[in-house]
Each structure stands twice: as C-alpha cells, then as structure tokens.
Amino acid sequence: MPSKATVDLNAFNQDAMLPYSLRVEDFQIAMQDVYDFFYDVNSFFHGKGLPRFDDSLRAANMSGMISDMLTASVAKHSRGLCQNTFHNGHPDLIVKGRYPNDSVMAGSEGIEIKTTRRKGAAVDTHGARAQWMCVFVYDIDKTTEPAQDRRPTHFTGVFLGNVDEADFRRNERGTLGTPTSTLHKEGVRKLRSSWIYRL
C-alpha cells in the first residue's frame, strides 16, 4: 500500500518575508494538497495493480502538473492573490482585482510558480524579467526496488524571491529550439536566500 508524504512543520522559515499578505500556512496547505492527491491516486492505482502515478508521467508533465496544482491551492487559501485567468499569462498568481477579470497576459503584480527536481532550484523560464518567483523543489524516488517500496514524492525546498532581469542568463538553443532563461549562479543564490521551506 502506498505511503503518504507529510509536510515537516519544523522545516519552515517562520521569519520569511512574504509579499502580498501570504502566510507560511498557505504554502503548507498547498504542499499537503499535492501529497494528498498523490496518495489518493496511487492508492487507486495500487488497487488496480498499476504502477505508481509518479513513475508513469514524463518529467515535464510531472513538473507542469505539480505547478498547476500548487498555483490553484495557494490561490484558494491566499488572502490577496488569485489565479491569472489569462491562458499562459504571467505571472501565475496575481493580486485580486488588480487586472480586469483577474486576467493579464504580462502583469507586474503577482508571483510566478515554478517546480523543479534540481536541488539548487535553478529552473528554466521563457524570458528574463523582474518578478516575484516561487520555486518548489521536489524529489521522486526512482531507484528503490521493488518499486512498490519507493518513498512518496515530496518537497525538499520552497524559495520565494524578488529577482531582476539581470539575475538571469540566456540559454541559446539551436535553430529548432526555443531560447530560455535561467537564474545564473548569483541569481540562484539570491533566490535561495529567501527560503520558506528547507529539508
């Protein structure tokens, strides 16, 4: 039977400076919502004799799904933020009532949510810009055998910082690739200094 991950309450930075009236509890509940989802789905899969959901998704799909779940959950529990209803709009979370119909293609008031398996919290973005960026780092056990004994997917860090365009490096791609931007070494250090959760 699958086990459920739980949020380590002692791993939160109670002195974190959070924008937009956010609370540490908003992140705690969002993370637990993700854990509950994976436990429920994997319990169902286990009953059907199927592999874990975590082992079935491609990495990009997993990251995108967790990002969407966290965005929805933080928006639900936050006092001042809501989801950006513009398709692929930026940022993911925006200040309630700041933009018409809570929809904006490229806004300046809100928080962009990212997820990654990279321990350092460096994550690719579509472009360098000044923004509040929140990165959730998660770990998936892909090696324990037999697979039914694998540890549940869990978060190892949450970082929320106000970064500038100068904190990014541009990643050039070939003629068929889309250029991206990633926080450079100093940018990552800046982000990681504003930690909310750390195991």
C-alpha positions in Angstrom: 0.0 0.0 0.0 1.4 3.5 -0.9 2.5 5.7 1.9 1.6 9.4 2.2 4.1 12.2 2.5 3.6 14.8 5.2 4.8 18.3 5.4 7.6 18.8 8.0 6.3 21.8 10.1 9.8 22.2 11.6 11.3 22.9 8.1 9.5 26.2 7.6 11.2 29.6 8.0 8.8 31.4 10.3 10.8 34.6 9.7 10.4 34.5 5.9 9.4 37.9 4.5 6.4 37.1 2.3 4.7 39.5 -0.1 1.0 40.1 -0.8 -0.1 39.1 2.7 0.9 35.5 2.1 1.3 33.2 5.2 3.6 30.2 5.7 0.4 28.3 6.2 -0.7 29.0 2.6 2.4 27.0 1.4 1.9 24.3 4.0 -1.6 23.6 2.9 -0.8 23.7 -0.8 2.0 21.2 -0.3 -0.2 18.9 1.7 -2.9 19.1 -1.0 -0.3 17.8 -3.5 0.6 15.0 -1.1 -3.0 14.0 -0.6 -3.6 13.9 -4.3 -0.7 11.6 -5.0 -1.7 9.3 -2.1 -5.3 9.1 -3.3 -4.3 8.4 -6.9 -1.6 5.9 -6.0 -3.9 4.1 -3.6 -6.3 3.7 -6.5 -3.6 2.6 -8.9 -2.3 0.1 -6.3 -5.7 -1.4 -6.0 -5.8 -1.9 -9.8 -2.3 -3.5 -9.9 -0.9 -0.5 -11.8 2.5 1.3 -11.3 2.7 4.5 -9.3 1.4 7.6 -11.0 4.8 9.2 -10.2 6.6 6.6 -12.3 4.1 6.9 -15.2 4.5 10.6 -16.1 7.2 12.2 -18.1 9.3 14.7 -16.2 7.9 17.8 -18.0 4.3 16.6 -17.4 5.0 16.0 -13.8 6.5 19.4 -13.2 3.7 21.1 -15.1 1.0 19.3 -13.2 2.5 20.0 -9.8 2.9 23.7 -10.7 -0.7 23.9 -11.7 -1.8 22.2 -8.5 0.3 24.4 -6.3 -0.9 27.6 -8.1 -4.6 26.6 -7.6 -4.1 25.7 -4.0 -2.1 28.8 -3.0 -4.7 30.9 -4.8 -7.5 29.2 -2.9 -6.0 29.7 0.5 -4.3 33.1 0.0 -6.0 36.3 1.2 -4.7 38.6 -1.5 -3.9 36.5 -4.6 -5.8 34.6 -7.2 -5.1 32.6 -10.3 -4.3 34.5 -13.5 -7.2 33.5 -15.8 -5.3 34.5 -19.0 -4.1 31.4 -20.8 -0.4 31.1 -20.3 -0.4 34.5 -18.7 2.3 35.8 -16.5 2.5 35.7 -13.5 0.6 32.6 -12.4 -0.8 34.3 -9.3 -1.9 37.9 -9.5 -3.3 40.4 -7.0 -7.1 40.0 -6.7 -8.9 42.8 -8.5 -5.8 44.4 -9.9 -6.4 43.4 -13.5 -9.8 43.3 -15.4 -11.4 39.9 -14.9 -8.3 38.8 -13.0 -6.7 38.2 -16.4 -3.4 39.6 -17.8 -1.0 38.5 -20.5 2.0 40.0 -18.8 1.4 41.6 -15.4 3.8 43.1 -12.9 1.9 42.4 -9.7 1.9 38.8 -8.5 4.0 35.6 -8.2 5.3 33.1 -10.8 5.2 29.5 -9.6 7.8 27.0 -10.8 8.7 23.5 -9.8 11.9 21.5 -10.4 13.8 18.4 -9.4 17.0 20.3 -9.5 18.3 20.6 -5.9 19.7 24.0 -6.5 16.3 25.4 -7.5 17.5 26.7 -10.9 14.6 26.5 -13.3 14.1 27.5 -17.0 11.8 30.3 -17.8 10.5 31.7 -21.2 12.3 35.0 -20.6 14.3 37.1 -18.1 12.2 39.6 -16.3 11.8 41.3 -12.9 9.4 39.3 -10.9 8.5 37.5 -7.7 9.4 33.9 -8.4 8.5 31.0 -6.2 10.3 27.7 -6.8 9.2 24.4 -5.3 11.9 21.7 -5.3 10.6 18.1 -5.2 12.2 14.7 -5.1 10.9 11.5 -6.8 12.3 8.1 -5.7 13.1 6.4 -9.0 15.6 3.9 -7.7 14.3 1.9 -4.8 13.5 -1.7 -5.7 11.0 -3.2 -5.7 9.1 -0.1 -6.9 6.3 -0.7 -4.5 8.7 0.3 -1.7 9.6 3.6 -3.1 9.3 6.7 -0.9 6.4 9.1 -1.8 7.3 12.1 -3.9 8.0 15.1 -1.5 9.1 18.7 -1.5 12.7 19.4 -0.2 12.6 23.2 -0.6 10.5 26.2 -1.3 12.1 29.5 -2.3 10.4 32.8 -2.9 12.4 35.8 -4.0 12.1 39.1 -6.0 14.5 38.7 -8.9 15.6 41.1 -11.6 16.2 40.7 -15.3 20.0 40.9 -14.6 19.8 37.8 -12.4 19.2 35.6 -15.4 21.4 34.1 -18.1 20.1 33.4 -21.6 20.2 29.8 -22.9 20.7 29.8 -26.6 19.2 26.9 -28.5 19.6 25.5 -32.0 17.5 26.6 -34.9 14.7 24.3 -33.8 14.8 25.1 -30.1 13.2 28.0 -28.2 15.6 30.1 -26.2 15.0 30.1 -22.5 16.4 32.0 -19.5 17.6 30.6 -16.2 18.8 32.3 -13.0 22.6 32.5 -13.1 24.7 31.5 -10.1 24.3 34.7 -8.2 20.6 34.8 -9.1 20.1 31.3 -7.7 21.9 32.4 -4.5 19.7 35.4 -4.2 16.5 33.2 -4.6 17.8 30.6 -2.1 18.5 33.2 0.5 14.7 33.9 0.6 13.7 30.4 1.6 10.3 29.3 3.0 10.8 25.5 3.4 14.0 23.5 3.5 14.8 19.9 4.4 
